[in-house]
Structures are given as structure tokens and as C-alpha cells.
Amino acid sequence: MTAQTFITFTDVWRALGPEVVLAATAFIVMIVEFLVPPRTRHITPWLSLAGTVAAGVVTALQLHVFYATLQTASVAVDDFSNIFMLIILLSCALIILLAIGASRKAELPFEYSYMILFATVGALVLTAANDLVTLYVGLELLSISSYVLVAMHRGSLRSAEGGLKYLIIGSIGSALILYGLSFVYGLAGTTQLLSIASSLQSAWVTTPALLYVALVLVAAGVGVKMSVAPFHQWTADVYEGAPTPVTAYLAVVSKAAVLALLIRVLLTVFGQQTPEWWPLIGWMAAITMVIGNVGALAQRNVKRLLAFSSIGQVGYLLVPFAAAGVTPSASGVYQGLSASVYYLVAYALMTIGGFAVLQVVQAARASEEIDAFSGLYKRSPWLAASMLVFLLSLAGMPLTGGFVGKFLIFLTAFNDGQFWLGVILFATSAVAFYYYFAIVRAMFTRQPPDDQTAVKATPAMNTVIAVCLAGTLLLGVLPSPLMSLLGGLHWFS
């Protein structure tokens, strides 16, 4: 007889502390939202914000700490998951504050207060999953909650259309990932990622065709979830239809969580076979950079423009892993991870900040078109200056976080001999200046409309913009603190 092993609360807390805090907060917020009268429901978003901050504190305390987690090893507690969790929780907190600061005309139903937490729990599980079942549970929790969030504006036909499109296309992406993982499970006979990696060594010799099919299916499913070209067609319509805080959530949190999934699966399951997957990721990155930036040129709606911009940004995030796969080594992988995570932090701040300014302008002008920004520098110098910094950072202008992040990615590509990826990154960044400049030109060279009243943001919205602006500039002027932190991480336990 073998001794029976019991899982204690301490084991669960060590493995899933941030997820426990966030899930408990989500249930509390849901109960409070149902019980309190409508006039006092404004407290529920603040409860969600408090729970998100608490989960972030728990995550920060886990940095550089490794635990022998659950007996089934279904969750990994390592610096890789911790750093992605911190980015996700910081972004979630800013997005909740962005929703709190929305004008009454753009106010979301208070159900978003707990739906966004459930989605974030799924994102956290996804970053730490060390088992196929856990991984898919996290993916579906994130996806299903996101479908609801996109359609949250009940009176808007665009929101309903975006939610339906996202449900259909997102379900196809989930099915592709599940189908690909089923091949992996069938060949390995286990769901634990580390066990799969060792079991597949012989499969690459005996049944390589099935593993190629699995790899392509998983890459395609992840491509759908992350808006990687050519699986990006849904992105602009869904982003345009979704409420602005939800659009920011999809652009940042959802992409960060699925990127973590892709990295862990590639490095753990297929880590010993980098020649089999790096060309696929490399071409996906190249096509995505080109299509995202070229597609943005024709957009007049700022939400759609930022949607295509986010597609191009995903291509930049994929470059380090395509490059590192050419000459795989621990140092090369860690350099690629540091470059991508640095850029992900900058991308989160400048994207959320940009959507915050858009939310204010949209409420004031009842329009999302570029023309709505005409003469903004006269109506609100603060908003115009902030939007200028966010756009320049997205384009990669020096002294901004976007420039440093792109430069690190550029160096990674060149150090690994992938000059063509570095050239495409540089060329598409130059293209980005053109379509971002259309907004800048509207803000600073066009006359404001007949209505000369000042455009004012709420205190909560100003806080979001100020935090994102400070972070974007600090990452560009003082990159060493974050680079030192990333350089000292023990990525995988």
C-alpha cells in the first residue's frame, strides 16, 4: 500500500495564492452587487480594484521563491509566471480604474466588476499552468468571460455584433488549441508538461508527422487568440464594438496571458526541437508586423487603428522567440524573455493610456474618428500631450518605453543572426509613424470644432493617464531598474 497524500490549504495557497485572492474577491463582488440597492452599486468596482491590488501584493511576495507545489505538479510557481502575473494584475487594476473613471454616458453595467475578475483569474491560471488540463481550464475561463465583457453594452448593436463575432472566432481558436493538445496527449500519455517533454523524444523519431500537426494546430489556435496574422480578421470589428475598457483589456491582458501560454508550451513541450518550430514563429511574427502596420494606414476610426496597431505589436513580441530558436541556449532564451517582457510592460502602459485618452475624447465628441481629436491641444493640453507621448512610444520614438523595448528586441534578433526580422521590425516601425501622425496632426494642427469647451477627464481617468504616462517615460529614460529586475529572475523552476 502507498501512503495517501492530502493537499492542504498551505499547498493551495503556495500554488494559487493570487488566484485564490482574486477568485474570492470576484465571488464577494458578485454577491454584493446582487444584494445592495442600485444606488450603492458604485462600490463594487472599488472592491474589484482592491482585490486586484491585494493579488498583486501576494504575487510580488512570491518573486524569487520556488515551491514544490501540488502533488500533481499542475501549477508552476516560478518567476516566469510571477512576472507575467504582475503585468496582468497591474494592467487589470488600471483598466478597472479606467472603467470607474468613465463618464456617465459610457458607464458599464456593474456586472463588469466581477466578470473582469473571473477573466483575470483565467489569465493567471494560464500563465502558471504546468498541465494540459489546467492550461485549458484557464484558457476557457478567460475566453468565456471575455465574450460576455465584449457584449456588455446591452443597448449597442455594435457591442452585440462584436460579442457574437468574438464568441464564434474565439471558440474556433480554443478548438484548434484543444485539438492540437489532444495529439500531444495521445502521443505522450500524460498531461503534465515536463513529462510530455521527455515522452516526446522518441515520438519525434517514430511519428513526427503527428507532432507537426499538433504544433501547427496549437500555433494557429494561439494565433487566433493573439490576433496573429493571418488569423487577425476579427480583431478590428471586435475592438470597435466592445466598450473601451474591455477593448483595452483584450489588447493587453488577454494577449499577455496567451503569450505566456505559447512560451511555456514551446519551451517545455517542444524545447528540445527548436528547429521544428522557430521558422513557423518567425514567419508568423514577420507577417503579423507587416499586416498589422500596413492595415492601420487606411483606418480613420481610432479604435480600429489601435486594433491594427496591436496586431503589429504582437509581431514584435514574437520576434525574440523566433530568433532564440535558431541557436537555442539558456542565455539566448533568457535574453529573449527579458526583451519581450520589457516591451510587454511598455506596451501595456502606452496602450491603456491611449485608450484612456480615447475614452475621454469619445465621451466629449460622441465619436471615435480621428477628426474627434481636432484641436485637442486647445481644449485640453494635458490630454493632447499625454496622447502624443503614448503614440510616439507605440511608434518607437527615443526617450520612451516603446523605443527601449523595440531596441532590446532588435538586438535579440541581430545577436541571433536573424537580421531579416530586425529589418522588418525597423521598417514597420517607420510605417507606424505615418498613421500615428494622423492623430498627432489632428490634435495640434487642426482647428477645434465650434464647441470650444474644455475637455475634462474625471479624477480616476486622470490617475490612469498619469500612471501610464509616468511609466512610459520612466521606461524610456531610466530602463535599468526593470532591466536589472528581469536580469535577476530565475525564470523557470
Protein Blocks (a to p, Z undefined) as FASTA:
>chain_A
ZZdddddfklmmmmmmmmmmmmmmmmmmmmmmmmpcfklmmmmmmmmmmmmmmmmmmmmm
mgoiacdddfklpaccdfklmmmmmmmmmmmmmmmmmmmmpcfklpccfklmmmmmmmmm
mmmmmmmocbfklmmmmmmmmmmmmmmmmmmpmmlmklmmmmmmmmmmmmmmmmmmmmmm
mmmmmmnopabfklmmmmmmmmmmmmmmlmmmmmmmmmmmmmmmnopafklmmmmmmmmm
pcfklmmmmmmmmmmmmmmmmmmmmmmmmmmmmmlmmmmmmmmmmmmmmmmmmmmmmpcb
fklmmmmmmmmmmmmmmmmmmmmmmmgcfklmmmmmmmmmmmmmmmmmmmmmmmmmmmmm
mmmnopabfklmgoklmmommlmmmmmmmmmmmnopahiaklmmmmmmmmmmmmnopaml
mmmmmmmmmmmmmmmmmmmmmmmmpccdfblcdcdddfklmmmmmmmmmmmmmmmmmmml
mmmmmmmpcfbZZ
